[in-house]
Amino acid sequence: MENRWFHRIEQLGNLLTDGFHLVGLFVVGVSIIWASWAEVFHIIREGGPGIKDILLLFIYLELGAMVGIYFKTKRLPVRYLIYIAITALTRVLAIDVKTMSEMRLLAITAAILLLSVGVLILRVGSARFPSGRAADEGVE
């Protein structure tokens, strides 16, 4: 009897967790769309995009792709987070390169290199040692 109650409570907990994930992801997805359209309207008002605007749109694109992949697979692709970090650091370089110190320039460039190596390691690792689910579904 006690085992049956525990099983029902566990099912309810799983249902609430799944519901929270879906609602949260929906809110994040809507926020990404809203922010990207606000940026597009800002670009139109300014008369055209600059490199910082384009890189920001790439960040929104990667965030949207990450949310979409999570909706489809229930897995959070770590590589997309790294791509977003690389794009964000590249955006910082593009905006502040003329005013930043050599040490900060070197640190940001090194961070981009390390993140790129991290992506390479993840890709090679997932190709050579796929998890059972990833191999079955063709996902990394």
C-alpha positions as CSV (number, residue, x, y, z in Angstrom):
1,M,0.0,0.0,0.0
2,E,2.8,2.4,1.0
3,N,4.7,1.6,-2.2
4,R,1.7,2.5,-4.3
5,W,1.3,5.9,-2.7
6,F,5.0,6.6,-3.2
7,H,4.7,5.6,-6.8
8,R,1.7,8.0,-7.3
9,I,3.5,10.9,-5.6
10,E,6.6,10.2,-7.7
11,Q,4.5,10.3,-10.9
12,L,2.9,13.6,-9.7
13,G,6.4,15.0,-9.1
14,N,7.6,13.9,-12.5
15,L,4.5,15.5,-14.1
16,L,5.0,18.8,-12.3
17,T,8.7,18.8,-13.2
18,D,7.9,18.2,-16.9
19,G,5.2,20.9,-16.8
20,F,7.6,23.4,-15.2
21,H,10.2,22.6,-17.9
22,L,7.7,23.1,-20.7
23,V,6.3,26.4,-19.3
24,G,9.7,27.7,-18.5
25,L,11.0,26.9,-21.9
26,F,8.0,28.4,-23.5
27,V,8.6,31.6,-21.6
28,V,12.3,31.6,-22.5
29,G,11.4,31.0,-26.2
30,V,8.9,33.8,-26.3
31,S,11.4,36.1,-24.6
32,I,14.0,35.2,-27.2
33,I,11.6,36.0,-30.0
34,W,10.5,39.2,-28.3
35,A,14.2,40.3,-27.8
36,S,15.3,39.4,-31.3
37,W,12.4,41.4,-32.8
38,A,13.1,44.3,-30.6
39,E,16.7,44.2,-31.9
40,V,15.5,44.0,-35.5
41,F,13.3,47.1,-35.0
42,H,16.3,48.9,-33.4
43,I,18.4,48.0,-36.4
44,I,15.7,49.4,-38.7
45,R,15.5,52.6,-36.6
46,E,19.2,53.0,-36.8
47,G,19.2,52.6,-40.6
48,G,21.1,49.4,-40.8
49,P,23.0,46.8,-38.8
50,G,26.5,47.0,-37.4
51,I,28.7,44.0,-36.6
52,K,27.6,44.1,-33.0
53,D,23.9,43.9,-34.0
54,I,24.5,40.9,-36.3
55,L,26.4,39.1,-33.6
56,L,23.6,39.8,-31.1
57,L,21.1,38.3,-33.6
58,F,23.4,35.2,-33.8
59,I,23.2,34.9,-30.1
60,Y,19.4,35.0,-30.2
61,L,19.5,32.4,-33.0
62,E,21.6,30.0,-31.0
63,L,19.5,30.5,-27.9
64,G,16.4,29.8,-30.0
65,A,18.0,26.7,-31.5
66,M,19.0,25.5,-28.0
67,V,15.4,25.8,-26.7
68,G,14.1,24.1,-29.8
69,I,16.4,21.2,-29.4
70,Y,15.5,20.8,-25.8
71,F,11.8,20.8,-26.7
72,K,12.4,18.0,-29.2
73,T,14.9,15.8,-27.4
74,K,14.6,16.8,-23.7
75,R,18.4,17.2,-23.7
76,L,20.3,20.5,-23.3
77,P,23.1,20.6,-25.9
78,V,26.1,22.0,-24.1
79,R,27.8,22.9,-27.4
80,Y,25.2,25.5,-28.0
81,L,26.0,27.2,-24.7
82,I,29.6,27.3,-25.8
83,Y,28.7,28.7,-29.2
84,I,26.8,31.4,-27.4
85,A,29.8,32.2,-25.2
86,I,32.1,32.4,-28.2
87,T,29.7,34.7,-30.0
88,A,29.3,36.9,-27.0
89,L,33.1,37.2,-26.5
90,T,33.5,37.9,-30.2
91,R,30.9,40.7,-29.8
92,V,32.8,42.2,-27.0
93,L,35.9,42.2,-29.2
94,A,34.1,43.8,-32.0
95,I,32.6,46.5,-29.8
96,D,35.5,47.4,-27.5
97,V,38.7,46.4,-29.5
98,K,39.8,50.0,-29.9
99,T,39.6,50.8,-26.2
100,M,40.6,47.6,-24.5
101,S,44.0,46.9,-23.0
102,E,46.4,44.3,-24.6
103,M,45.9,42.0,-21.6
104,R,42.1,42.1,-21.9
105,L,42.4,41.5,-25.6
106,L,44.7,38.6,-25.0
107,A,42.4,37.2,-22.3
108,I,39.3,37.3,-24.4
109,T,41.1,35.8,-27.4
110,A,42.4,33.0,-25.2
111,A,39.0,32.4,-23.8
112,I,37.6,32.1,-27.4
113,L,40.4,29.6,-28.2
114,L,39.7,27.6,-25.1
115,L,36.0,27.5,-25.8
116,S,36.7,26.4,-29.4
117,V,38.9,23.6,-28.2
118,G,36.2,22.6,-25.8
119,V,33.7,22.3,-28.7
120,L,36.2,20.2,-30.6
121,I,36.7,17.9,-27.7
122,L,32.9,17.6,-27.2
123,R,32.3,16.8,-30.9
124,V,35.1,14.2,-31.1
125,G,34.1,12.7,-27.8
126,S,30.4,12.4,-28.8
127,A,31.4,10.9,-32.2
128,R,33.8,8.4,-30.7
129,F,31.8,7.6,-27.6
130,P,28.1,8.2,-28.3
131,S,25.7,7.6,-25.4
132,G,23.1,5.0,-26.1
133,R,20.3,7.5,-26.5
134,A,22.4,9.8,-28.7
135,A,23.3,6.8,-31.0
136,D,19.7,5.7,-31.2
137,E,18.3,9.2,-32.0
138,G,21.2,10.6,-34.0
139,V,21.7,13.4,-31.4
140,E,24.9,14.6,-29.8
